[in-house]
């Protein structure tokens, strides 16, 4: 009995001295982080308009003792905390809301309205959970500032604008993110998930988010009276042929082991029942995991649009105009050594039941640009589940149906679990990367 007691005492003594300090520190911050979250949720700003949001992030970082630079790449914020020699870690949050009128019924729901760059008046909502991202980011920087005695190196915390329109990361890079500030050895971010129960971490190595291109096809024709179609070249019919033929690119040209998407999200043409218009416009979203497949898709779209127009008898000067809009979103890849390291770390901290290896998604995330800009940067973006447990259980009983998705006017994550889990996970990962 005495020997068993000695063994137990020795085992307890061998436990890390800071085994629960990260969770304790995060728990202590949660009341103020939840207040911050509610403020951010009630006052969202659209992409490249995040002036007040950026000022709030900058103020939080300054208060924690970081060197802060504002207006990087527009409204971006870069906060640096130097703590002796060692690796450099970048942690990103995004800041922008979406042109969505909120329908969550939350007491702090957004009633903000604004205008898109196209001049469309709209409600504005954090329908993608960037408010939870920012609150967890603030919790992480507070924790790391308070734990400087436990790590060495440089921490670069960035608050990025314009993730939703894919302009923010590239704008910050063009404004010298990797040259004006310490270049990271590691880059890390998370995204709340509408497909995982609250507090669950989803992580993988390899492609995590897809590349995303917005492609316009302007279909030209010869208009006229609907009663005399033989005197026209109908762009509605030609556009319909193009839409149908585009489906064969993924079905018959892409290797079945590769993933790809071509979706025609809008078909615009004509004004009245009896008028054949002069033109029609197709708006496409195009997604892939590799640059090679992306090129194959875009080249195939251009070839099919041209071929169908020639088959319809249109001359060279009336062939469709295919425009690939910039900026596009490149794939976001989680590098294997770093992803494997974090998966093991999170499993140890949270338990195997709360850490899942997840498949890639066809959604887009411009976080991938930082690794693309310098492939020596080890990069990981992971998910933190946000679906309230009761809603998750009800949905599973209904075959997984009935849950609002990200970008839904009804998306209301369990913010406390998202923020608490993410801040604890980020802090734990940062301390591991920068450990003494």
N, C-alpha and C positions, 0 to 999 in steps of 0.2 A: 504493500500500500504506500509506504514511504517512498519507494523507488518510483512508483507510478506518479506520485505527486511531483517528484523532482523532474521527471520527464515532461509533465504537463507545464510546470513552471518554466523549464528551459524552452519549450516550444513557444510559449507566450512571449518570453523575452526575445526570441528570435524574430517575432513579427516586426514589420517595418514600423518605425516610430510614428510615421505620418499616415498610418493605414486608413484612418477615417477623417483626416483633417481637411481633405479636399471636399468631401461631402458636407462636413460641418460648416466649412467656409461658405460653400454655395448655399446651403440652407439658411445661413444667417443673412445672406444678401437677398433671398427670395422676396420678401415683402416689398423692398424698394424696386427690385427688378420687375415685379408684377405691376407696380404702379407705373413704371416706365413703359412697360408693354401696353398698358391701357391707354396711356397718353399717345403713344405712337400709333396705336390702332385707330384712335379717334381722329387723328390728324395726318392722313396719308398724303403723299405728294407723288405726282406722276414722274416718269423717267425724265431725267435731265432737268427736273424742276425741284429737286430735293434740298432746297435752301435751308429751311427751318430744321429739317431732319438732320442734315449734315452738321449744322451748328450744334444740335443737341449731342450728337456723337462726339464732336470735337471737344465740347465742354466736359463730357464724362471722361474722356481720355486725359485731358489736362488735369482734371481733379485727381486722377490716379497717379499723376507724376510723369506722364509720357510727354515727349517732344512732339508737338502736333503741327502738321502742315495742312492747310485747307485749300480748297479749289484746285485739287489735282485732277486733271481730266474733266474739268467742269465743276462739279460739286463734291468730288471725292475727297476723303480725309485719309491722311497717313499719320499714324501715331507710332512713335519709336521709343522703345525702352531698352537702353544699353546696360548690360550687367556683366561686364568683363568679357574675356575671350571665350569663344565657343561658337556653336552653330547659330545660324540665323533662321528663324521660323516666321513665316507670314501666315496670319489668320485673317480671313476675309468674312465680312458680312455684306449683304446687299441692302439697299435702302428704299427702292422705289415701290410704289403701289401700282394698281391697275385701274383702267377705266371701266370699273364695275360698280353698279349701285348695290350697296350691301343689303342683304335680306336675312341676316343671322338672328336678328332679334336681341342681340347682346345689349345690355344697358349702356355700354360705351361704344356702340356701333357708330361707324363713320357716317356723317351727314354732309361731308365735304363734297363740293362739286367744282369742276374745273373744265378746261378745254384741252383736247389733244392737240398735237402739232398740226393736225389737219383742220383744226377749228371746230371740232365736234364737241358740244357741251355734254358732260357726262358726270355721273357719280364717280367717286374715287374710293377704292377699298384696298386694304392689304389682303387681297384674296389669295395670295401665294405664300402668306406667312412670313414675309420679310420682317414684320414687327417682332416675331419670336426670335428670328435670327439676330436682330440688333440687340435685344435684351440679353440673350445668351452671350453675345460678343462683349457687352459691357460687363456681365458677370465674370467672364474669363479674364478680361484685362484688370478688373479689380482684384481677383484672386492672385493673378501673377504678380501684380505690384506689391501685394501684401506678403508674398512668399519669395521675395528676392534672395533670401538666405538659402534657398533650396535649389537654385539653378544658376547657370552661367551661359552667357551668349547674348543674342540680340533678338528681341521680339518686335515684329513689325505688324501692327494691327491696322487693317485698311477697311474703311467703310466705302463701298463701291456704289456709284450711281448706275442707273440705266441697265440693270441686268435684263429686264423684261424685253427691251428692244435690242439687246445684244451690242449696245454701243459703249457700255461703261468700262469693261475691262480693257478694250482696245484703246479707249481714250486715256485711261490712266497709264497704260504702257507707253503710248505716244508722248505723254507728258513727263516721261522719265522715271516711272516707278522703279525700274530695275537699275537705273543709273544715278539718279539723284538721292536715292535712299539705299540702305544696306540690301544687297542682293540675297534673296533667301536660298538656303539649302533645301528647305522644306516649305510647302504651301498646303494649307488645310482649310476646309470649309465644310459646312453641313447644310442640309435642306430639310425642312419639315416634310413629313410624308402623310398623304391622305389615303395611303394603302397599307399602313402598319398601325397596330395598336399603340396608344400613347406610351412613350417611354421606351419603346423598342428601337434598337439601333440596327439599321440595314447597311451592309458594307460589302464591297466586292473589289477585286483587282481587275484591271483591264478597262475596256470601254464602259463607262457608267451612264453618261448622257450622250445623245446622238448629235451629229452635226445637223443644223437646221438652215435651209435656204428658203427664201420667199421668191417665187418665180412668177413673172407676169408673161402671158402670151396675148399679144394684141393681134386678133384675127381680122384681117381686112376682107372687104367684099364690095359688091356693087349693089346698092340699094334700089328699092323700087316698090311698086304696089304689090300687096300680097295676092292680088287676083291674077298677076302676070309673072309668076316666078321664073318663067323661061327667059325673061329679059334681065334677070339679076344673077349675081353670084352670092348666094346666101351665106353670110358668116355664121348664122346660127347653126345651120346644117354642118358646115365645115368645123365649127367649134365642137359640135357633138361628136363628129368623127374623131377629132383629136382626143377628146376626153376618153372615148372608148379605146382608142389605140394606145393611149398612155398606160393603160392597165397591163399591157403585155410586156412592158419593160421589166417590172418586178417579177411578173409571172413566168417570163420566158427568156430574159436576158441576164438576170442576176443569178449568180450561183445560189442554189437553194440553201446552202449553209451560211450565206451572208444575209443580213437583215437590211431591209430598205422599205421606204414608204414614199409613195407619190399620191397626194390627196389634192383633188381640185375642190377648193373650199368656196369658190365663188364663180358664177357664170353670169356675166352681165352683158345684156344686149337688147336693143330694141326699146320702143316707147309705146307702140300701139299694136292692137290685134292685126291690123291689115297693112302694116308697113314692114317691109324687109329692110333692116338697117344697113348702114355702110360698114359697121364693124361690131365686133364683140370682144369682150375681155375675159380671160380666164386667169384666176389667181390660185396659185399652187403652193403647198408646203411640201418640201422635199427633205427626206431624212435618211441618214446612213451613219455607220460607225467608223468608216475608214475613208481617207481621201480618195482612194482608188474607186470605191463604189460610188461615192459622191459624184466624181467626174463622169462615171458611166451613166448615172441617172440624168445629169444635166445635158450631156451630149446626146443621150437618147431622146430627151424632150425636144431639143432643137431639131434633130433629124426627123422625128415623127411629125412635128408641126409643119416643117417644110415639105415633107413628102406628101402629106394629106392635101396641102394647098396645091401642089403640082397636079396631083390626081384629080383635083376639083377643077383644073383648068385655069388657075390664076397665073398671070405673068410674073416674071421675076421681081418687078417693082411693086408687087402686091403680096409678096410672101409674108407670112406672120412674123412679127417682131417679138423675139424672146429676150426678156430682160431678167437677169439674176440680180436681185437687189443686194446692196451692201449697207451695213456690214452683215455678213452671215455669221452664224454661230458654229464654231468648230466643235468636234467631239470633245467631251471631257473624259480624260482617261485617269484612272487611279493606278499609279505605278505599283507594281506587285510587291517589292520589298517593304515599302511604306504601308501599303494597305494590309499586308499580312501582319506587320508589326502592330498596327492599330487594332486589327481584329482580335489578336491575342490579348492585347492590353485591355480592350473593352470587355472581353469575355471574362478575364480575371476580375475586373472591377464590378461588373454588373451581373455576371452569371450567364451561362450558355442560353438560358431561356429568354434572355432579353437582347441577344446579339444574333442576328440572322445574316447569312450570306444570301444576297438578293440578286435577281437577274438585272441586266441593264434595262434602261428605259429609252423610249424614243422621244422623250421630252428633251429640251435643250437647256444648256447652262453655259454661260460664257466664262465660267471659272477655268475652263480648259485652256484658255488663251495664255495663262501665266506659264504653264508647262511647255506649251508650244513655243512661246517666245524664248525660252531657255530650257531645252530638254534635260539639262543637268539637275533641274529642280525636281525633287521628289514631291509628288502631288497626290492628295486624296480628297475626294468629296464624298460624304456619306449621308445617310438618311437618319432622321430621328422621327419616329412615329408620332402622329398627333391625333389619331382617331380616339375619341373618348371610349373607355372600355365598354360601357353599357351599349353604345351604338355599334361598336365592333362586334360584340356578342350577338346583338340582334341581327346584324347584317350576315354574320356567319350562319345563323339559323335560317336565313332567307337566301342561301346560296351565294352570299357575298354581294348581294344587291342592296341598293338604297343609300349608299354612302356618297356624299358630295365630293367632288374631285377638287384638286387645286384649281384655282381660277374661278371656282363656282362662287356665286353671290351668297351661298349658304355655308361656305367653308368656315368652320369655327373650331380650330384645334383645341385640345386640352393644353392650353398655353403653359400652365404651371409645370406639367410633366415634360413638355418639349423643352422649355427654358432650363429647368432644373437638370434634366438629363444632359442636354447639350453643353451647358456651362461646366458641369462636372466632367463630362467626357473630354471637352476641349482643354480644360485645365490639367487633367490627368495626362493627356497626350503631350501637352506642351512641357510639363515637368519631366516627362520621360525623354523627350527629344533633347531638352536643354539641361538634363540632369548633371550634377557635379560629379 
